[in-house]
Amino acid sequence: MFERCVGLAWCSGCRIYTGSMVHVPRKRVLVDALPEDERERVGRSETKLVEFLARRARSEAAPPTS
């Protein structure tokens, strides 16, 4: 059996995202990429979620400072 979930795909470079219905096996455990302290703040707004993910992608892509 499968569960229906919303899948989001986004590009931090062009800031375009799309959502679609995806089917996930019921026994599969989905990992929540959001830190617990951010989950409630960004979880209620797609715009805030995309902005959070874009900031995270930029910070991970930035070269380390010395």
Residue, then its C-alpha position, 0 to 999 in steps of 0.5 A: m500500500f502507498e500513502r499520498c504525499v506532496g513532493l516539492a522540487w525547487c531550484s535555489g538559483c532561479r527560485i522556481y519550485t513545483g509541487s506534485m502528488v507522490h506515492v510513498p510506500r507506507k513502510r518507508v520512513l521519510v526524513d524531515a529535513l527541517p530542524e525541529d526549531e524551524r519546523e513550526r515557523v516555516g511549515r505553514s507557508e510554502t514561501k517561508l519554506v522555500e526561502f529557508l531552503a534557499r538560505r540553507a543551500r547558499s550557506e552550504a555552497a559558500p566557501p569556508t571562511s578562515 
